[in-house]
């Protein structure tokens, strides 16, 4: 697992949290 995957997951999480808002 590379760091890019972690960053992508974090970004996706933020978007998911901001979308329903």
Protein Blocks (a to p, Z undefined) as FASTA:
>chain_A
ZZklmmmmmmmmmmmmmmmZZ
